[in-house]
Amino acid sequence: MMLRNHMQNFFIGLESIVVSESRSQIQPISSTRRLFNRFCSLLVEHCHSRHDVKFYAEKLCITPYYLSRITARTIGVTPKELIERQIILEMKRLLTTTDISVKELAVLFHFDTVSYMARFFRRHTGFTPNEYSKL
């Protein structure tokens, strides 16, 4: 019983040291980084239906230009590139994990035509959606 109490006291003391040291080293997240993180969350949520930078900028209550500056400073690419990357990642996921047809994929992602969606996919991956689903 005494050994157990000593071990508990040891770990409680160790925790208080670790917590107090980590609190002093925690850096507050900048407003730019918070906006970028929010942009990424919005991308995951809306990539199926919204492909325009203006939509995401409005959701963040900033201008498209400022969103471009944020993404350039944070990871060095444009918001449009991030939107397209997210769309391609989602398409790849659906093509490999479901039996979704190319037509259904075009409708799901709000492309005007199946051929436009297929060209978009091929430009980013080097494969047509049908070829990619068979890999």
Secondary structure as the mmCIF struct_conf table of DSSP 4:
data_model
#
loop_
_struct_conf.conf_type_id
_struct_conf.id
_struct_conf.beg_label_comp_id
_struct_conf.beg_label_asym_id
_struct_conf.beg_label_seq_id
_struct_conf.end_label_comp_id
_struct_conf.end_label_asym_id
_struct_conf.end_label_seq_id
HELX_RH_AL_P HELX_RH_AL_P1 MET A 2 GLN A 25
HELX_LH_PP_P HELX_LH_PP_P1 ILE A 26 SER A 30
HELX_RH_AL_P HELX_RH_AL_P2 SER A 31 HIS A 46
TURN_TY1_P TURN_TY1_P1 CYS A 47 SER A 49
HELX_RH_AL_P HELX_RH_AL_P3 VAL A 53 LYS A 59
TURN_TY1_P TURN_TY1_P2 LEU A 60 CYS A 61
BEND BEND1 ILE A 62 ILE A 62
HELX_RH_AL_P HELX_RH_AL_P4 PRO A 64 ILE A 75
BEND BEND2 GLY A 76 VAL A 77
HELX_RH_AL_P HELX_RH_AL_P5 PRO A 79 THR A 97
BEND BEND3 THR A 98 THR A 98
HELX_RH_AL_P HELX_RH_AL_P6 VAL A 102 LEU A 108
TURN_TY1_P TURN_TY1_P3 PHE A 109 HIS A 110
BEND BEND4 ASP A 112 ASP A 112
HELX_RH_AL_P HELX_RH_AL_P7 VAL A 114 THR A 125
BEND BEND5 GLY A 126 PHE A 127
HELX_RH_AL_P HELX_RH_AL_P8 PRO A 129 LYS A 134
#
